[in-house]
Structures are given as structure tokens and as C-alpha cells.
Amino acid sequence: MTTGYQIKEQDALYYLTLQVVDWVDVFTRQCYRDIVVDSLNYCQLNKNLQVFAFVIMSNHVHLNANSGTSELSATLRDFKKFTSKAILQQVTEGIESRREWMLNRFEFAASRHGRNDHYQL
């Protein structure tokens, strides 16, 4: 059973919202916003993601996007997987005053989510 909206038409234009669990303010730091922008750029160049507009808020991202390869779901899956791993790596290895609290929130969210073993971003 799904917990959100489904992308039915893989080549259509969608307004997407990608939210951080528990509305944790991850994107208040530039280093995390840079990860999102770098990931979007990579998907545009290598996965044919077409981004028409985006905005990074403190705890979520809005996108107007579609896929030139009619694989929007797969592209978004890869984008979110890579981006979340990169952000978690930055949280654990970088200078982050909220590290323990953030990892605790992400670990708790993963414990309530069947597919994740350790952290849910």
C-alpha cells in the first residue's frame, strides 16, 4: 500500500514535493542545499530529468519536473536515494551541531518504516 501520490503518467509534467521526515530543518545549511542542487544537475545531465522550476525550503523541496525518458518514478527514486545518502554522510562526517538529534529523528523514522534498516530521511 502506498503512503503518498503515485506517478501514473511517467512522461507528464508534475509538481512534486519532497519532504524531510518530521519536518527536520535540514536545508537551513548551505552544504545540504548544495547536495540537492548537485543531485538535480546530475539527474538533468545523465538521467534526462527536465526541471522547469524548483525551490529548496528549510525542510522540503518543490519541483516542477518531468522525464524525457518516460521514467520519472525511477529517476526520482535514484535522486532521493543518492541525495539522502549524501546528506546522511555529511551529517555524520561533517561539522553539524545538531548531529545527534538529527540522526535520532532519522533513526526513529526508519524504525517505523518497513524498507529502511537504519535511517529514513
C-alpha positions, -999 to +999 in steps of 0.1 A: +000+000+000+013+034-009+017+063+015+015+091-010+006+100-045+017+078-074+031+090-107+007+074-132+019+091-164+057+087-165+063+114-192+039+140-178+049+172-160+044+170-122+045+194-093+064+174-067+071+180-030+099+160-014+097+163+024+122+155+052+108+132+079+094+150+109+099+183+090+135+184+103+151+217+091+180+200+071+183+226+044+190+256+066+227+248+060+242+256+026+261+223+024+229+203+023+213+226-002+244+221-024+239+184-023+203+187-036+214+211-064+243+188-074+220+158-075+194+177-096+222+187-120+234+152-123+199+139-130+194+165-156+227+156-174+226+118-170+190+107-164+172+132-187+153+148-158+138+181-170+134+206-142+114+236-150+114+252-115+125+242-081+128+258-046+145+244-016+128+253+017+141+246+051+126+211+053+113+202+019+119+207-018+093+217-045+100+207-081+082+212-114+097+183-134+092+156-159+113+129-176+124+129-212+128+091-209+094+084-195+109+070-163+101+098-138+095+074-109+128+056-114+147+089-118+131+103-086+138+071-067+175+073-077+176+110-069+162+106-035+183+075-027+216+092-037+207+126-021+196+111+012+228+090+014+250+121+006+232+142+032+235+115+059+272+112+051+276+150+055+256+149+088+278+121+103+312+132+089+308+170+087+306+197+112+270+196+124+259+208+159+226+190+156+241+157+145+229+135+174+194+150+174+190+147+136+203+111+135+180+102+163+150+116+144+161+098+112+167+065+131+133+067+148+116+073+114+134+043+099+121+021+128+086+029+118+093+024+081+095-012+068+120-007+040+148+011+058+172-005+082+189+024+098+179+059+087+149+075+070+155+109+056 
